[in-house]
Every structure is written in C-alpha cells, then in structure tokens.
Amino acid sequence: MKYLLFLLFFISLGAYSQILVDDPTNFNSASQGDLYIDNDNVYYIGLENGALKEIGIITQKGTANGQILAWNDVSGKWELNRVSSTIILNRQGGNNILPTATNTYFDFPINSNHIQVNQGSTYSVTGNGEIQINEDGLYQLSASLSTNNLPAGGTKFILGVFLNGTLIGYLSRGFVTLPSQDFWGTSGTLSYVLSAQDRVRFRYVLNAGGATLNAVFINASISKL
C-alpha cells in the first residue's frame, strides 16, 4: 500500500535536484533524484538506472487537494485513504458509583471528564457513556467494567451497546457465582456500521441485589476501521 499527502511534496521539494512537468512519454532518461510530474498530477522520482518510479498523486478528478490517497491493489486506482481514529474514555476507581437493580440497564459513569484519547473530529462525548459519531463508517466498539465488591452468590451481568436508544448488541453477557464478596470484571468488543450523528451508549446490567458497587476500572472506546 502506497500513501501520500498533498503537503508532503511541497515540504520536501528541496530534496530534489530539479522538477520537470511534462507528459511522461517525454521523460526519456530520468536523472536520479529529480522529481517528475505528468499532466495528470502523478508524481515520479528518477532512479539511479534512469527509470522512473511512480510515488504518488496530488489530486484526481472529484478529489479535493490535500486529501490522503492510497493505492488500492484490487481496483488498481488511487482512492481516498481510510484514516483510522479512536476515542478512549477511561476511569480508574470510584466508590459507590455503580448502581444495580434486577434486569435494569445503567449508563457507564464516564463522560467528557474521562477522555484519555480523542483523535480528530470523528467523535463527540454527549453524556454518561454516550459518544456521538460524526462520520459514516465501520467501527469497533469496546468496553470493560470491573468492581472490587461484587456480592457473594450468583449475579447476572450484561455489557450492552445502544444505538440511538435501541439495544444493538452485547459486548458481554452471562452469570458469575462468587463464594464471598470479591473482585470481578468483564469486557467485550462489537463491530458495527455507523452513520454521522449516530449516538452510541455503553450500558450495563448487574443483578446484585440493589447494592451500589465500587468501580476499579471503567473503559469504553470506539475505533474507526
């Protein structure tokens, strides 16, 4: 896969001996280190043996200057490069911040105060456990939840993902049985196609007899694939 960035060529111009703009058929014998640009804005660099090596393109029809393009080996074309982006919300510790009730969903108690990473403008944190998506695409959704005082006995647990208020999948679901109060945690991942303005909410269920539990780690992340 070959990558290029519009500004890269201009920042790097000083590295080339000279720049020639013409039809590539007129580049009969390339000089090593020279930069060649054809009439379609395709860039070539001269090699030691006099040959030309294509190294990129500034723009193509229908594509704005400055976009990142990538060579697609399947289509044989320069295409917009899908740039990954990630948001991570992370919270460590917190006494009595995890309410529980039988078969009842609660929002993850993490919000904009707990942003660890937020790359670009793909995401906006809009509430507890809720992240707005600002670009169409395929995304990976992940979350984890742990406590240090889950009660003894059997406990049903769910980590669920809601999209615009509707449950779309489980990151984790099951039952755990502890002989005594102890540490416990779970995590999971889900891939899903999302659209701009979609709101993803991370929620949990803990059938822990209505106790309010401590948190050890709470984490939610979304990455564009």
C-alpha positions as CSV (number, residue, x, y, z in Angstrom):
1,M,0.0,0.0,0.0
2,K,1.4,3.4,-1.0
3,Y,0.4,6.6,0.8
4,L,0.8,10.2,0.0
5,L,-0.2,13.6,1.4
6,F,-0.6,16.7,-0.6
7,L,1.6,18.9,1.5
8,L,4.3,16.3,1.8
9,F,5.6,17.0,-1.8
10,F,5.8,20.8,-1.2
11,I,7.5,20.4,2.2
12,S,10.1,18.1,0.5
13,L,10.8,19.9,-2.7
14,G,14.3,21.0,-1.6
15,A,15.3,17.3,-1.6
16,Y,15.1,17.1,-5.4
17,S,17.7,18.3,-7.9
18,Q,15.0,19.7,-10.2
19,I,11.3,19.3,-11.0
20,L,10.1,18.6,-14.5
21,V,6.5,18.9,-15.6
22,D,5.5,17.1,-18.9
23,D,3.9,14.1,-20.5
24,P,5.8,11.0,-19.0
25,T,6.5,9.7,-22.5
26,N,8.8,12.7,-22.9
27,F,10.9,11.7,-19.8
28,N,13.3,9.7,-22.0
29,S,16.0,9.3,-19.4
30,A,15.4,10.2,-15.8
31,S,18.1,11.7,-13.6
32,Q,18.5,10.2,-10.2
33,G,16.8,12.4,-7.5
34,D,14.8,14.5,-10.0
35,L,11.0,14.9,-9.4
36,Y,8.8,14.5,-12.5
37,I,5.1,15.5,-12.7
38,D,2.9,14.4,-15.6
39,N,-0.2,16.2,-16.9
40,D,-2.4,14.2,-14.5
41,N,-0.5,15.4,-11.5
42,V,1.1,11.9,-11.0
43,Y,4.5,12.2,-9.3
44,Y,7.6,10.2,-10.3
45,I,11.1,10.1,-9.0
46,G,14.2,9.4,-11.1
47,L,16.1,6.3,-10.1
48,E,19.9,5.6,-10.5
49,N,19.3,3.4,-13.6
50,G,17.4,6.2,-15.4
51,A,14.0,4.7,-14.8
52,L,11.0,6.4,-13.3
53,K,9.2,5.2,-10.2
54,E,5.6,6.5,-9.5
55,I,5.4,7.8,-6.0
56,G,2.1,9.5,-5.7
57,I,-0.6,11.9,-6.8
58,I,-1.7,15.3,-5.6
59,T,-5.2,15.2,-6.8
60,Q,-7.6,13.3,-9.0
61,K,-10.9,14.2,-10.6
62,G,-13.5,14.6,-7.9
63,T,-11.0,14.7,-5.1
64,A,-10.1,17.9,-3.2
65,N,-6.5,18.9,-2.9
66,G,-4.9,17.8,0.3
67,Q,-6.9,14.6,0.7
68,I,-4.9,11.5,1.6
69,L,-5.0,8.9,-1.1
70,A,-3.9,5.3,-1.1
71,W,-3.2,2.8,-3.9
72,N,-5.8,0.0,-4.0
73,D,-4.2,-3.1,-5.3
74,V,-7.6,-4.6,-6.1
75,S,-9.2,-1.8,-8.1
76,G,-5.8,-0.6,-9.4
77,K,-6.7,3.0,-8.6
78,W,-5.7,5.8,-6.2
79,E,-8.6,6.1,-3.7
80,L,-9.3,8.1,-0.6
81,N,-7.4,6.5,2.3
82,R,-9.5,5.5,5.2
83,V,-7.8,7.1,8.2
84,S,-8.4,5.4,11.5
85,S,-9.4,7.4,14.5
86,T,-10.0,6.4,18.1
87,I,-11.7,7.7,21.2
88,I,-11.0,6.2,24.7
89,L,-12.9,7.1,27.8
90,N,-11.2,5.7,30.9
91,R,-11.9,6.0,34.6
92,Q,-9.9,4.4,37.4
93,G,-11.6,3.9,40.8
94,G,-14.7,5.4,42.3
95,N,-16.6,4.3,45.4
96,N,-20.3,3.7,45.2
97,I,-20.7,4.8,41.6
98,L,-22.2,1.6,40.1
99,P,-25.9,1.3,41.0
100,T,-27.5,-2.1,40.5
101,A,-31.1,-3.4,40.1
102,T,-32.6,-6.5,38.7
103,N,-32.5,-6.6,34.9
104,T,-32.1,-2.8,34.8
105,Y,-29.6,-1.0,32.5
106,F,-27.5,1.8,33.8
107,D,-25.2,4.1,31.9
108,F,-21.4,3.7,32.2
109,P,-20.4,6.5,34.6
110,I,-17.8,8.0,32.3
111,N,-18.1,11.2,30.3
112,S,-16.0,14.0,28.7
113,N,-14.1,14.3,32.0
114,H,-12.6,10.9,31.4
115,I,-11.3,11.3,27.8
116,Q,-7.9,9.6,27.5
117,V,-7.6,9.9,23.7
118,N,-9.8,11.6,21.1
119,Q,-8.2,11.7,17.7
120,G,-9.6,14.2,15.1
121,S,-13.2,15.3,15.0
122,T,-14.8,11.9,14.5
123,Y,-16.3,11.7,18.0
124,S,-18.2,13.9,20.5
125,V,-18.9,12.8,24.0
126,T,-22.5,13.8,24.7
127,G,-23.3,12.3,28.1
128,N,-22.6,9.5,30.5
129,G,-21.4,6.5,28.5
130,E,-22.6,8.2,25.3
131,I,-20.5,9.1,22.2
132,Q,-21.7,10.8,19.0
133,I,-20.3,9.6,15.7
134,N,-19.6,12.4,13.2
135,E,-18.5,10.3,10.2
136,D,-20.1,7.3,8.3
137,G,-18.0,4.2,8.6
138,L,-17.3,0.8,10.1
139,Y,-16.4,1.0,13.8
140,Q,-15.1,-1.3,16.5
141,L,-16.8,-0.7,19.9
142,S,-15.2,-2.0,23.1
143,A,-15.8,-1.7,26.8
144,S,-14.8,-3.1,30.1
145,L,-16.2,-2.8,33.7
146,S,-14.8,-4.1,37.0
147,T,-15.6,-3.8,40.7
148,N,-13.9,-4.9,43.9
149,N,-17.0,-5.7,45.9
150,L,-19.4,-7.8,43.9
151,P,-21.6,-9.6,46.5
152,A,-21.4,-13.4,47.1
153,G,-23.7,-15.6,45.3
154,G,-24.9,-15.7,41.7
155,T,-25.0,-12.4,39.7
156,K,-26.3,-11.9,36.1
157,F,-24.3,-9.3,34.2
158,I,-24.6,-7.6,30.8
159,L,-22.5,-5.0,28.9
160,G,-24.8,-3.7,26.2
161,V,-24.4,-1.2,23.4
162,F,-27.3,1.1,22.4
163,L,-27.6,3.0,19.2
164,N,-29.9,6.0,19.2
165,G,-31.7,4.5,22.2
166,T,-32.0,0.9,20.8
167,L,-30.0,-2.1,22.0
168,I,-27.9,-3.4,19.1
169,G,-25.6,-6.0,20.8
170,Y,-23.9,-7.4,23.8
171,L,-20.2,-6.9,24.5
172,S,-20.5,-9.4,27.3
173,R,-23.3,-11.3,29.0
174,G,-23.5,-14.2,31.5
175,F,-23.6,-15.2,35.1
176,V,-20.9,-15.3,37.8
177,T,-21.0,-17.1,41.1
178,L,-18.7,-16.0,44.0
179,P,-18.3,-17.8,47.3
180,S,-17.7,-14.4,49.0
181,Q,-17.5,-10.7,48.1
182,D,-14.7,-10.2,45.7
183,F,-13.2,-8.5,42.7
184,W,-14.9,-9.2,39.3
185,G,-14.8,-7.7,35.8
186,T,-15.8,-8.3,32.2
187,S,-15.1,-6.8,28.8
188,G,-16.0,-7.3,25.1
189,T,-16.0,-6.0,21.6
190,L,-18.5,-5.4,18.8
191,S,-18.1,-4.2,15.2
192,Y,-20.9,-2.2,13.6
193,V,-21.6,0.1,10.7
194,L,-22.4,3.6,12.0
195,S,-23.6,6.9,10.3
196,A,-22.9,10.5,11.1
197,Q,-25.0,11.8,14.0
198,D,-25.5,8.3,15.5
199,R,-25.2,8.1,19.2
200,V,-23.6,5.1,20.8
201,R,-24.3,4.5,24.5
202,F,-22.5,1.9,26.7
203,R,-24.7,0.5,29.5
204,Y,-24.5,-2.3,32.0
205,V,-26.8,-4.7,34.0
206,L,-25.7,-6.1,37.3
207,N,-28.3,-8.1,39.3
208,A,-26.5,-7.5,42.6
209,G,-29.5,-7.1,44.9
210,G,-29.7,-3.3,44.5
211,A,-26.2,-2.7,46.1
212,T,-24.2,0.2,44.9
213,L,-20.8,-1.0,43.9
214,N,-17.3,0.4,43.7
215,A,-15.5,0.7,40.4
216,V,-12.0,-0.5,39.8
217,F,-11.7,0.2,36.0
218,I,-14.3,1.6,33.6
219,N,-13.3,1.9,30.0
220,A,-15.2,2.5,26.7
221,S,-13.6,3.0,23.3
222,I,-14.6,3.4,19.7
223,S,-12.2,3.0,16.7
224,K,-12.9,3.6,13.0
225,L,-11.7,0.7,11.0
